[in-house]
Amino acid sequence: MSELQGRRIDKEASSTALALDSRNKPKSKTMSSKPEDNRHWAKPYRTVIASSSSSIVATLAGYPFDSVKTRMQAYRFNGPADCFQQTFRSEGVKGFYRGSLAPLFSLTLVRTISFSVYQKAKYKFSAAIGQATGGDEPLVVVNQVGSYPSLATLACFGAAGATAGVATSAIACPFELTKNSAQISMLMVKKNHSVANEVVLKSYEQKGTFKIARNIIKHRGIMGLYSGYQLHLLRDTIGTGIYFMTYESIKQLTATFHGSSSPTSPGPVAVAGGLCGLVSWATTYPIDTAKSRYQRDCLSVGKGKRVEVPKIEWFRKKMYRGLGVSMARSCITNAIFFSAFEFVKKRINALEDLTPLAGLID
C-alpha cells in the first residue's frame, strides 16, 4: 500500500468516526427540523394569554354574586333575594359592582400566576410520582382513553394546586381585602358594632378600592393590607388543591364516560369547570366566612387595637351563610373560565409556526 493510499484511508476513517459521533449527540435547537425560535410568538405564552383573557370575562360575569356572598357573610339578611333587593334599593346596580376594579386586575394577575405555577408544578410532581412508583406518570395516565382517576393522579393535581395556592396568596390577600371592604363599606357604617370606630368606618364609605387601600394603610399600617392573611393562606392552600384536583379528575371521568379521545373537549371542560368550584367552596367556605368576619372587624378599628380571630366552626349554619350564592357564582364563572381557557389555548396551538429563514435560502 502506498503512502498516499494510507493517508486517504486514515482520512476516510476519521470522517466516518466524526459522522458517527455527531449522529449520537443530541441535536441542538439550531439543528432541529422545527426550532423553538420558529414557533408562533403566542405559543410560549399560551397559558398566560388564555388565563388572563378568560379571567376578565369570568370575573365580570360572576362579580354581582360575589358581592352578595360577601355581604351575607359579614351581615345578616333574610336570604340571597333579600340581600339583592336591599343592595339594589340602597346602592342601585352600581352597588353590585362596587370594588370590582381591584378583583378585575387582581384575579387576572392571580389566575395567570396560579395557572403558570400549576402547569409547571404538575409536571414536576408527575415526574416525581412516576419515578417513585416506577409506573406511568400521572399525566400520561390521564390522557389515556378510558382511564380513571387514581391515588397518583389525585396526589399530583392536589399537590400542584396547593403549590399554586401558596404562591398566589400573598398577592391576592391585599386585593381581596380592599374588594371585600368596598362591597360592605356602607353596611359597616349602618350596622357598626360596639367596638367600631365611626371615623374609621366613614373613611371607607363609598370609596374606590385604591382610596380604601390608602385608608387601610393610614389606619392600620402597611401590614393592615394583610389582615386575615393566615386564614387566606389556609383557604387558598386547601381550596386550590381541591379545585385543580376536582377539575382534572372530573374532566378525565367525563371524557371516559362520553368516550371522548380528548379530556379537553368542550363538554368535559364545561362540566369539570362548573363542578370544581362547587366542591372547592363547599369544602373551604367556613374558613372564608371566618376570614371575612375577621377582616370586617379589623377594618372597624384603628391601629393597635387587638381583634380576636373567629373560630372556624364546621357544620354550623351561621358559617355557611351565602354558600348557595357563592356556589352559583363559582359554577357559572368557572364553567365560563375553563371553557374560554381551553378554547383560547387550542386556538393558539393551532396557529401556524413561522417559516424558518434557513429553509428559504438555497
Disulfide bonds with the S-S distance in Angstrom:
none
